[in-house]
Amino acid sequence: MKKVILSALAVAALSLQSRAQETFPRNGVYDERSGLRAFTNATIYVDYQTKLENATLVIKDGKVAAVGTKVTVPQGAYVVDMKGKTIYPGFVDPFSSYGLPAVTRTGGGWNSPPQAESKKTGAYNWNQAIRPETNAAELFKVDDKAAEELRKMGYGAVLTIHQDGLARGTASLVSLANKRENQVILLDRAAAALSFDKGSSTQEYPGSLMGSVALLRQTYLDAQWNAKNPDKEQNLSLKAFTDANKLPQIFEVSNKLNAVRADKVGDEFGYQYIFKGNGDEYQMLPEIKATKAPFIVSLNFPDAYNVEDPYEARRIGLSDLKHWEMAPANPAMLAKEGVVIAFTSSDLRDKSKFLPNLRKAVQYGLSEQEALKAITLTPAQLIKAEKYVGSLREGMQANFVIASASLFDNSAVLLENYVQGESYKINETPGDYRGVYSLRIGNQPERKMIIGGTAEKPDVKIVATDTIKGTLFLSGDQLTLAFAPTKNGKESIRLSGWSTGKGFQGEGQNIDAQQVKWTAQLSEAATAQAKKEAAAKAAEKIEMGAIVYPFADFGRTAMPTSEAVLIKNATVWTNEKEGKLENADVLLRGGKIAQVGKNLSAKDAKVIDGTGKHVTPGIIDEHSHIALDGVNEGTQSVTSEVRMADVVNHEQVNIYRQLAGGVTTSQLLHGSANPIGGQSAIIKLRWGQAPEKLMFQGADGFIKFALGENVKHSNRSPVYNIRFPQTRMGVEQVMIDAFQRAKEYEKSWTAYNKLSKSAQKKASAPRRDLELDALVEILNDKRFITCHSYVQSEINMMMKVADQMGFNVNTFTHILEGYKVADKMKAHGAGASTFSDWWAYKMEVKDAIPYNAAIMHNVGVTTAINSDDAEMARRLNQEAAKTMKYGGVSEEDALKMVTLNPAKLLHIDNKVGSLKPGKDADVVLWNEHPLSIYARPEKTFVDGIAYFDLEQDKTMQDNQEKERLRIIQKMLAAKARGEKTQAPAVGRRGAQVLHCEDVENGAQEALYESEYHKN
């Protein structure tokens, strides 16, 4: 059989596809044979579900000529007997950069001046991250070294994408044959590619994940406008973007959250993306399934960590430990939910892991049929190339793989890969020599030789009086063996030989340098037993921990549910006209406050004894930056188009920690890097729910403005400070200019909308501008301003601009000189959200005083105490209590500064902020007076659900430690088995803790996380 295969390879190497139809000139003698070959007696998978036994495959001119069980071998065909071999369609990788230039970012950086506009020559888009005009086929160059690596994995074709920018242009389907570029490109424009990564662009914008989302949304709008108004602007990028939108859309995301975020963009503009994921999709299965998107799934499973050192092991988050254990089950979990999956090898740094990881996915629950489909037909179907590749049907490309056995048999190896009818050798036919042998060396006593391990990596033990490990090397049917005759022996017997079919024989050298002959007779029963044991081991049930929600520390295996709760005999702080009630009751039912009073009863309610305890409304933080993947899009003076809701991260543990401090609602604000920042997100701290379910339904829209040092970049490098504005008067002019543009923009839309339908068809609609849309909302009282401020002169300026341009400042936040202008704030109608006693941390707060909140409150300004800090938000009750010391504020009014007053500032006081029947059951049960430094929440309810419970927290922490220990023991066992391990990342950061002035790039942070999980 071996000689037949080798002969076939020799002939195949000479057989070339006909070049009769080529446009290239002929310079020399060409071999124009058709490459007519017939592969007989094979097990053939025509596609992932059609398996033929004793079948024949005929190929000619690089195409499939016939396949079936009753195929007549054409006259003149070279026949190859494939008995015992299995033929599969060539694998298709739907996400690759094969043959394309590397993406490098040149220029830019912290020591370079910011680049505001594109430097690309030509009539292209204003932003270099938008590159839809890129066509992979125009950049593609055959790279046989890279192709060989892919062919060894079984791939015959790949979709190659120039992975650069947000809109990356069009991708090409290419074969991996070693031919001219024009011969291997199967589909020039097979798909369009997108991402949230700006790539090689050196422009400042976008500088954050939310900026990337906004730019992509604006690009869709601009392309629509450009298509309807071709005479308005000649923009080659937008035209290319419109054309590319007709193709399958492949969107690369760095994590499961970004897939959900990108899906919203697709839904907004009517596109169903195909997502190239990162292998963590199982952690948000309901949301991933809801996208209805196919997923290109990574086969890059993380290595175990080195956890021998208990101190080093503490650096590894529980979510990382669990991901190691559960990542191989990701494909099976997706398939079970009906998510269409295709596999890619693109994330694998060690390409030899491809087949083992594919088999591992099957071991973890994916069916063999689904696995085969994911590397053949599905990737072809995703890019509408199923008539070319992915199956073996007449007329299709002759791309197929010959395996020694079933692909999912651990002993199987890939022997040959045919690409467009040309053979590329991968491996020799392997032999499985595991078993027990009777070893005779010359006249020495008989020894037992046990060959174990796997067929691919066998090992050997020699048993006489001792059991001795030897060194074994097998290549085809050739064997070399060395071992010491005794356990402590220093010299080795060395043997070389070949397989006889029932054992081995050969010659060698004894420890005394004498030449000896040797034989090893195989026990068939032992070999069968070894295979049986190996099969049993492969079939062992995989044990894994449960998915937790969220997939982070303090995640739960099941979400808490709403139930009727009656808190009895507590001190109840109503924040209503009833004031503080002693020995009173609160009934929560259906997510609402049902009753507040004395001697309440409810048969169906869970009763909690509140004797000696206090019940308050949930704390509301008007100014927070928790649960965000990035806080500033600080690249332009006006970035009102960005939305914090686009970057909410429900897995950040500060949500849970702040629940433990009694916080139930937070306004997530943009930072203070620009005069007009981004749109806020108001969330309820429903720990474990996905981002969309955290949103405070029905809340008004808010936006962040900022004044002072931050917006004019006072503390940045001088080389960077060229962005307008650079002075406080420049800030004022930015505000006036922005609202003047917004008014003109609104006027143009008003005029257009007044036209009749027939007139509108003849006229050009104004261009939608997301930046100006938000400002128009402010002018129409549909969006409200929270303005970062410190100095009285700027506070006065902002109110003057508002009066001049016809809008109102809803809230001045920080407002540390508010005590100087409280009367003017009241007259304007502005509220205040301030710190209790922060000062002296920069020049513009040098006049701050701890009496600020009390003075504004006494003047009649609605005043709240905020955090702007993840740690401070855990003790906002204590921050509010400081106003009693500094200014003599009453205890009830002090509590209102972190409950009812911020609710008023956020326009949600009709739902939260007080204990009034009919309002949301956002309630905190405290062990002591809520303004005491000893107060601790025992239960924090959001919508009547106890998202924090002090007793449950203790149990949760104990269970987490047990879960950590269980997985660590598995990792230790994996290392003992010889599996590859990795060290905990040096200097790896945990969840971001963000503040107003942080310029952390959320998009780059997400990429950092992605790189961290790669092997």
N, C-alpha and C positions, 0 to 999 in steps of 0.2 A: 504493500500500500504506500509506503514511504517513497519508493522509487516512482510510482505512478504520479504522486503529488508533485515531486520534484521535477518530473518531466513536464507536467502541465505548467509549472511555473516557468520553466525554461522557454516553452513555446509561447506562453502568454507574454513574456517579456519582449518577444519579437513581433507580436501581433499588434498592429496599430490601426486606429480608426481611419477610415478612408478620408483622404484630403481632397477628393475630386471637386468638392464644392467650395473650397477655400478661395478667398479673394487675394491672399498673399501670393507674390510671384514665386516661381520655382527656380531654385538655384542649386541644382544637384539632383541626385537620384532619390526618389521617394519610395518607401514601401507602402503600397496601396492595397494590401490585403484587407479584407473586411473584418478580420478578427472573429470569424464564425466559429463558435465553440458551443458544445453541448455538455452540460453538467448532469450526469445521470445518477439514479439510485439515491437521491438525496432526500432528506427531510427539508422541505421548502416552506417557508412562511411567505405566501404571496402578499399578505398584509398581516397586521397584528393579530387577526382572528381567523385567518384562513391558513390552516396547516395541512400540507400535502405530504404523504409518505411515499417513498420510492418514486419520486417525481423527477421530472426533467426540466431543466432551464436552458433555453437556447438564446444566445446573444449574437448580434451582428451589427456592425457599424456603430458600436457604442450604445446600442439600444436593446431592450428586451424584444426578442423575436417571437418567443413562445414560452409558455410555462404550463405544466400540468402533468397528470399521471398517464396520459395517453398520447404524449407528444412524439411524433416521428422525428428521429434525428436526421437533419438535412444531410444530403450527400456532400462530402467534402469537409464536414465539420470536424474539428478536433474534439474528441470525446474524452471527458475526464470522469472517472468513476468516483462518486462522492459517497459511497456507502459508509454509513456510520457518521457522516458529517451533516451539519445543519446549515442551511442558507437563510439569511435574513435580509430584508431590504436594508440598504445602507442607511446609517443613522443621519439625522438632520439636526443641526444645532441652530436654533432660531435666534441666537444672540451671540455674535462674535465680532471681533475687529480684525479678523484674518486678512492679511494683504494690504492693510491700510496704514498710513503713517501714524506714529504715536502722537498723542495729544499732549502738548507741553504748554505751560503758561509762562510767557516771557514778560519781563517788565513788571511794573506795579510793585506792591509791597508797602510796608509801613514807612520806608524811607524815600518813597517816590511820590511826586505830586499826583493827586487824584486825576483820573481821566474821566471826563464827563461825557464825551461824545465818541462815536465810533471812528476808528482810524482806517477802516476798510475802504479802499478806493472803489468808486462805482456807485451806481444808483441802488444801493442796498439799504437795509433797515438801519435805523438810528442806533440800535443796540447790537453789539457784536455777539451777544449770547443767542441772538435769533439768527440762525444760519440755515434756513430751509432750502436755500439754493444749492447747498452741498449735495453732490451726487456721488455716492460711494464708487460707482463704476468708473468715474473719471479719475479717482485717486488710486484705484485698485492696481496692485501689482502681484503677480504670482510669487509666492514664497514657499519653495518646496520643502525647506527645513521646517517651517511652521506647519505646512500641510502634512508632513510626515507624522508629526506629533498628533495631529487630529486624526489622521488615518489609522494610527495604531489603536485609537480608542474605538474605531468602528465607523467614524464619520465619513460620509461621502460628499456631503454638501453642507454649506453653512450660509446663514444670512449674515452678511458682513455690514457693520454699521460704523460710521465714523462717530465715535462716542464723544462728541464735543458740543456743548451748549444746551440750551433749553429746547429749541427747535433745531434738530440735528440734520435735517434733510432726509434724503431717500437712501434706503439700504438696498443692496443687491444680493440675490441668491447666486452663489458661485459653487462650482464643484471643486473638489480638492485634487483634481488631476494635475499632473505636471505638464501643462500645455500652455499655449499662448493665452493671454488675457481674454481675447475675443472668443476663444473656444470654450472657456470654462464659465463665463458669465451666462447663467441660465435665464435669469430675469434681471433686467437692468434696474428697474424701479419696482421692487417687490413690496416695500413697506416704507412708511414714514416713521421717524424716531423722535422721541421727546424725552425730557427729564426735567428735574428741578436743579440740576447742576450746571452752573454757567460755563464750566469748562475753561477753555484757554482765554476767554475774554478778559482783558485787562481793564475794562471799564468798571467804575465803582458800582454802578447800579446793574443788577441787584446785589445787595450786600447781605441778604438774609433769605431764609426760606420763604417768608411771607412776601418778600419782594419778588422772588422767582414766581410764586403763584400769581401775583398781581401782573407781572410782565407778560406771563403766558395768557392770562385772561384778556389783557389789553391787546395783545397780538391777534387773538381771534377776532376781536371787535374791529381792529384796524383792517384786517384782511377782508372781512365782510364789507366794510365801507369801501375799501379800495376796489373790490370786485364790482360794486354797484356804481362806482364813480371813477372809471379808468382814466378819465381825462383830468382828474384833480391832481394826481401824483403818480409819477412813474417810479414804482418801487418794486424792484426785481425780487426782493425777499418776500414781500407780501403776495405777489403773484405765485411764486414757487410754493409758498405756504398753502395757498388755496388749492393748487394742483395736488400737493402732497396729501391734503385732507381726504382725497378720494381713495387713498390706499389704506390698507390695514395700518393701524396706529400702535406702535410699540413704545410703551412708556416705561423707562427704567426708574425704579424707586429703590431707595436704600433701606427701607424698612416697611413694615406692614402699615404703620400710621400714614406714611407718605402715599401708599397705594389708595387708602381711603380718601386722603386729601385730593389726590389727582383725579380720582373718580368723580368728585364733585365738579371739578373743572370740565371733565368730559360730559357729564350730565347737563351742565349749564349750556353747553354749545352743541349738544346732540351727537357726541361721539362716544363709541364704546371702545375703550382702550384695551389693549393686550398688555398686561403688566409683566415686566421682568422683575421678579421679587428677589428677596434676600434670604429666604429660608425660614422666616419667623412668622409666616402667615397663620399658622395654627394658633397663635396666641390671640388672634382676634377673628376667629372663624365666622361668627355670625355676620360681622361687618364685611369681611372679605367675600363671603358668599353673596351678600346683598349687592356688591358691585356688579355682579353678573358677568364679570370679566374673566377671560382665560388668563392663566398665569404661567409664565416661563419660570420654572422652579429650579432653584440652585440645588446641586448635589454636593455642595460643600458643607459637610457636617463638621462641627468643631471637634478638635482633639480634646481629650481629657486634660485637666490641669494637674500640675504638680502640687499635691496637697499634703505632702509629708510634714511640712512645717506648719503647725497649727496657726502661727501668727501670720504667715503668708496666706494661708487658706482664708483667713478672715477678710482679706482684701477682695475676695471674689464674691460678688453679689449672688444672692439666692437665684435670681432670674438667670444668671449666667450658668450656674450649676444645673438648673433645670433645663436650660436650652441644650446643653451638651447631651443630656439624657433623652430629650424629646425631639430634637431636630430631625433625626432619621425617620420619625413618624409623620413629619409634615406632609409629604406627598400622599400618604394613605389617608390622612385626615381630610385633606382637600378633596381627594377623589370621592371619599365617602359622602361629602356634602354636595357632590355633583359639580364641583369646580373643574373645568377643563384644564388639564395640566400638560405642559411639555417640559422636557428637561434640557438644561444647558450645562456645559462644562466650563463656562467662561470664568466662574469664580474659583475654580480649582487651581491652586498653585502647583500642587503635585498631581499631574494628570494621570498618574498610574492609579489614582484612587477612583477613577470614573466607574469602571465595572464593579469593583468591590462595593462602592457606595450605591450603585444601582441595585445590586443584590441586597444590600443592607436595607434599602427602602422596601424591597419585597419582604424581607425578613420581618420588618416592622409593620406589615399589614397591607401593603400595596399588592394587588394581584399581578401576576406575571404578564397577563394580557394588557393591563393598564400601563405597566412599565414599558412594555414593548411599543405600545401605541404612543407613549410620551416621547419616544426617541425616533419615531418613524413618521407615522401618518399625521398625528396632531400638529407637529411643527410645520409640516407641509401644508396642511389645511389652513393654519392660521394666516399664512401669507399667500393663500390661493395658488399654491404650487403643487397640488396633489396630482396633477397630470404629468408632472416631471419626476418627482421623487416621493419617497415615503412608502411606496409599494413596489411590487414586481409584476407589472402587467404589460401586455404587449404595447410597444411604442414608447414606453417610459425609459428614462436613463438607465443604463445597465450599471446601477450602483447597488452593490450587495456585498455582504460580509459572509465569509465561510468560517464557522465555528466548529471546534472539535466535538462538541456535544451541545446540549441545551444551554443557551446563553446564561441561564440562571442557576446552572450547576457550578458549584464553586471550583470544580476541577476543570471546567471548560476554559479553553483559550481561543482567541481569535487567530486564525491561520493566515487568511488572505483578505484583502479589501479590494474589490473591483470598483473602480471609479470611471465612469463613462467607458466601460468595457475594458479598461486597462488594469492589469493585476499589480498589486503592491503587496509584497510578502510582509507578514507581521511576525509569525512564530512558526517553529517546527511543530509537527504533530506531537502532542505531549503523551507521555506514558504515565500511568498511575501505578507506581511500584510499591505502594505501601503494603505492609504485611509482615509476617514472621518467616524468617529464613533459617535454614540449617547451614551454618558457615563452616567450611573446611579449608584450612590453609596448610598446604603441604601435608606433613605427617603430624601436625599439631592436633590436640584434642578438639572435638567438635564444639563450636560455640553457637549461641543463638544470636541472630542479628534481627533487630526490630526496626523497620523503617516506618516512621510515623509522620506527624505533622499534617500538612496538606499536600495535594498532588503538585501544586506549584512550588511550595517551599517545604520539601520533606526534610526530616531530621533522622538521625540514626542512633541506636543504642546497641552496644555489644554486651551480651550477658554470658559470663562464665562463672567464676566464684564471686566476682563483683559485677555491678552494672556500670558500664563505662560509656560516656558520651563520645561519639566519634564525629569526625568532620566528613560530610557527604556532599558530593556535587554530582548532579545528574544533568546531562545534556542530550536530549533525544534518547537513544538507547545506550549511551555511553555513561559509565560510572567511574568515579574515583572515590576512594575511601581511605581515611587515616584514623588510627586509634592506638592508644597505649595498651599494651597487653595486660597491665595491672592498673589499679586505681591511682596509685602514686607514681606510676611509671613516667620517666622523663623522655623516653624515646618511643617512636611510633612505628607501627607496622603500616606500610603504604601499599594500597592495592589499586589496580586499574583493570577495567573489564567492560563487558557488554552484555546486553540482555540476550537470553536464550529462549525467551518466551515463557519459561517456567522457573526462571531464576537468573542468575548471573554466573559468568566464568571469566577468568582472565589470569593475569600474572601480577606479581608484586615483589616487594622487597621486605624481608624480615628485619628485625632490629639488629641482627648480626650481619646485615648487608647481603645475605644470601638471597638469590632469586627463587621465588616459589610460585607454584600454580595454586589457584584457589577456585572454589565453586560455592554458590549459595543457592540452595534448593528452596523454592517457595512453598508455603502451606496455604492452599487455596482458601481453606476455611478461615484462616486468620485474616486474610485479605478481605474476605466478605464481611467478617466481623468488624474490621476497622472501618469499612465503608458504612456499615450499619450504624456504628457508633457516631461517625461523623454526620450522617444524615439525621440521627436523633438529636445531636447537638444543634444542628442548623434549625431543627424544628422546635427547639425549646421556646416556650412562651416568653415573650419579652415583657418584663415588668417595669412599669413607669409610674411616676407620681402623677397626680392629677393636675390639669390646667387650673390656674388660679386667676381670679379677676380682681384687679388688673394683674398682668403678668409681672409682678414686682414684689418686693418685700411687703408684708402685710396684705397680700392678696388672699382672697377667699375662694374656696372650691365651689361655693354657692353664694349667690347674692342674698343679702338680708331682704326680708319682705315687709310690707306694711301690715300692721295689725292694730287692733283697737287697744289703746293703752290708757289707763287711768292712774295718774299720779296723785296720791292722797296726802293731805296734811302737810303741805310744804308752804314755804314763803314764796308767793307768786308775784313777780314783778311784771305787771301787765303792760306798762308804758301807755296805758289808756287813762281815761278820767278816773277809773277806779283806783289807780295808783298801785301801791304795794299791798297785797293781801296776805294776812297771816293765817296759817292753818287752813289753807284753801286747796282746791283740787283743780286739775286740768285734765280734760278728756280729749284724746287724739283719736280720730277715726277717719278712715278713707283719705289719709294724707292731709287732713285739715284739722284745725282746732275746732272741736265740736262744742265744748262748753268750758267755761271758767267760772268757778264759784265754790261754795261750801257744801259739804255733805252730798256730793255727786255720787251716782251709782251707775253701773253699766254691767249687765250680766255677761256680756260677751267679751269684756275687756280684760286684758292682763293688768293686774293691779300692782303698782309700785309704791312702797311705803316711802313717802317723802318727809317723814318727821325729822326735823332738824336740818333739812336740806332746802335748796332754793331752786326755783324754776324761772328761767328768763327766756326771752326771744333769742334766737340764734344771732351770733355776732356777725356783722356785715363789714367787710373790709373794702372801703371805697377805692383804695389805691394799692394794687397788688401786682406782682410779676411772677407769681408761681405758675407751675403747670404750663410753661411755654417753651417751645423750641426756638429761642431767639426773642429778643425784646426790642431791638432798634433796627429800623431801616434808615440808617443815618447818612445815606449817600447823597440825598438831594434835600433842598430846603423845604419842599412840600411833598409829602408822601401819604396823602390822605387816601390813596387807592389801596393801601395795604390793610389787612384785617387780622387782628389777633386771633379771631376764631379759626383762621386757617392753620394756626400753629399750636393749638391747644394740645397738650400731651397729658392724657389722663393717667399715665403710669407714674408720674412724679410723686414721690412719697410725701412731699410737703402738703399735698391735699389731705392725706391721712393725719399727718402731724398737726395740722391746723384744726381738723375736726376734733382732735384731742384737746385743743385749746378753746373749743366752743364756737369756732367759725363755721358758718353754714353757707354764706354767699360772699363772692369776691368779684370785684371788677378788675379784669386783667388788662392793664394799660400798656400801650406802646411806651417806649422810653422817651428820653428828652434830648435826642440828638439833633432835632430839627424844629423849626418854629411850628410847622403843622405836621404832626405825626400821623399815626395810623388809627384805625377804628378799633374801639375797645370790644372786649367780650365779657359779658356778665355771666358767671357760672354759679351753679349750686354745687357744693362739694359732695356729689354723689359718688363716693369712692368705689371704683370698680366698674362704673359705667363708661361707655365709649364717649369720646369728645362731644359728639352731637347730642348725647343725652345729658351732658353736663350743663348745656345752655339753659339760661333762665328764659323760659318761653314767654313771649309777649312783652319782654322788656324793651324800652326805647333804645335807640342806637346812640352811642357816645363816641367821642373822638378825643385824642390827646393833642393839646397844644403845649408849647413850652416857651419860656422866656429865660433870659439870663446867660450865664457863662457857657452852659452846655451847648446851646444852639449856635453860638458863634465860635465854637471850638476853641475856647480860651486855653484849654489844657492839652491840646494836641501839638504835634511837631510843627514848627513854623513852615516847613516845606509842604506840609499837608494843607495849611490854612490858606487856600485860594478860593474856597467855595463861598459864594455870597449867601448870607451876610457875615460880615466880620465885626460888626459893631451893633450896639443895641438899637441905634436908629435904623440900621439896615433891617433888623428884625421887624420893626414897625412897617417898613416899606414892603417887606415880603408879604405880610398879612394883608395890607391894602391891595397890593397887586393881585394876590390870589383871589380875593373876593371880587375884585373888579372883573377879572377874567370869568369868574363863576357867574356873575350877573349877566355878562354879555353872552355867555354860553346858554344860560337859561332863556334869555331873550330870543336867541336863535331857534331854540327848540319850541318855544311858545308860538313863534311865528309859523314854524313848519306845521305844528299840530293843528293850527287854525285853518290850514288849507283843506280844501275838499280832497276826497280820495283821488279823484282824477288829477287834480293839481299836484298832489303829492307824488304821483307817478312821474310827472314831468319834472318836478323839482328834485334837487339833491338834498337828502336828509343830512343834518349836521353829523359830524363824527362823534360817536359816543366816547367820552373821556371819563374813565373811572375816578381820576383825581378830582375833576370838577363835579362829578355826580355827588360826591360826598359833601362838597362845600355848598352845593345847591340845597342839599338836605338841611344843612345848618340854617341857611337863609329862610327855609320854609318850616322851621321848628320841627323837623323830623329827625334831626341828629343834634346832640348836645355836647358842649365843650367842657372838658376837664383840663384846666390850664396849669401846668407846672410854673410856679412863680415864687419869688423871694422878696424882691426889692419894691418898695412902695411906688417909686417912679414908674417902673414897668407895669405894675398892677394898674396904675392910673392910665398909662398909655393903652393897655389892652382894652380897658372899658371904653376909652375914647374911640378907639378903632371900631369896637363893636357898635357903639352908638352911631358912628359915622357910616358904617356899612350896613346897618340894619339887622344886627343879630344880637344875641345875648350870651354872656359867659355864664354857664350854669354853675360851675364850681371852680374855685381857685384852690389848687392842691399844693401842699407844703406851706405856702402863704405865711411864712414866718414873720413878715412885717405886716400881717393883716391887722394887727392891733392899731397900726397907724392910720389905716384907711377903712376901718370897719363901717363907718357911717356911709361912706361912698359905695361900699360893696352892697350894703342893705338897700340903698337907693337904686342901685343898678339891678338888684334882684339876684345877686350872686351868692352862693353858699361857700362854705370853707371846709376843707378837709386837710387837717394839719397834724404835725407831730406834737407829742406832749411836751417834750423837753430836749429836743435836739438843737444844738448850736455849735459854732466854732469849728465846723468841719470843712468850711471853705469861706472865702472872703465875703461872699454875698449873704452869708447868714450871721455876720458879726453882730447884728442888732437884734437877733432872736432872743426872746424871753419866754420863760415857762408859763407866764400868765397870758400868753397869746390867745389860747383857746377860750379861756374864761372871759376875756375882754370882748372878743367877737360875739360870744354867746350872750353876754349881758347887753350888747348893743342890739341884739335881735337877729343876728346872722345865724342861719342854720349851720351848726358847726359839728364836724365829725372828727374823730381821731383815726388816722389810718396807719398802715404799717410801712409800705414800700420796702418791706424786708421780710423774708420768709421766716426768720427766727422770731422777730418781733410780733408777727401775726399770731403766734402761739400764746401770747399774753396781752392781747389788746384790752382785756378787762382790767389789767393792772395799769396800762397806759391811760385808760379812761379815768381810773381812780386818782391819778396824779392831778387831775383838774380840781379835785376836792381840796388838795393841799395848796395848789397854786391857783388861788382865785376864789376859793370857797364855793365852788359849784355844788349843788345838792347831789346826794347820792343817786337819786332817780334821774336827774338831768345828766349826770356823769355817765350812767349806764346807757342813756339814750344816744350818747355820742358815738357808741359803737353798735347801736342797734337801729333805733327808729330814725335818727338823724341821717345816717348814710343811706337808709332806705328812701328817705325823702329826696336826698340829693340825686339818687339813681332812679327816681320816679317809680319805685316799686313798693312804696309804703302802703298801697292798697292790698298787697299780698303778704308782706313780711315786715318785721321790725317791731311788732307788738303782739301780745297774746289776746287776740280778739277773735271770737267765733267767726268762722268762715275764712280766716286767713290760713296760709300754708302752715302746716305743722312743723315749722323750723324752730326747735325748742331745745334748750340745754338744761339738764339736771345737774346742779352743782352740789358738792359735798358741804360747802360753806358759803358764807356771804360772797356774792360774785365779784365784789370789788376788793376782796382780801387777797393778800399775797399767798395765802394758804389755800385759796379756792382751786378746786380741780373738777373739771367736768367728769361726771360718772357715766352719763349717756348724752350723746348728741344726736338729735333726730333731724333729718331732712325729709320733708314731705311725710312725716310720721314714721319714717324708717330709721332705726338706730344704726347709723353708719359708723358710729363709734360707741363702744361699750367697754368700760374699764375692766370688767371681769373677763369678757371675751378677749380683750387685748392680752391679758396674761396667758390665757390658753393659746392664743395665736402665736405668741412669742415662743412658748414651749414647743409647739408643733413645728414652728420654723426651724428651731435648733435640731429637732429630731430629723426633719427633712434634709437639712444640710448634712448631718452626720450620715444619713443613709446614702446620699449621693456621693459623698466623699469616700465612703467605703467602696462603692462601685468603681470610683476613679482609681483608687489604690489597687483594686483587683485588675482593672484594665491595664494599668502600668505593669503589674506583675505578669500579665499575659504577653507582655512585649509590645503593647500598643503605643503609638506615638503620643507624647504628651507636650503640653505647653506651659510656660511659666505665667503666673499672673502678670498682667500688663504693668510695666513700670510707669508710675506717674499717671495711671489712668484716672480720669475724673469720673465722679458720680453724676447724679442729676444736677443740671445747672441751677445755681441760685443766682437769680438775676435782679438787678436794680435799674433805676432810671437811666443811669449813665453807662451801663454796660453796652459794648458794641460787639458782643459775641455773635458770630455768624451762625445762625441756626442751621442753615443749609450745610455749611461745612462741618458743624458738629455732628449732623446726621451722617455725613460721609465718614467722619472719624469713627463713629460707632460701627459703620459697615465694614471699614477696613479692619477694625479690631477683631471682628468675628471671622475674618478670612484666615485660611490656613496656607 
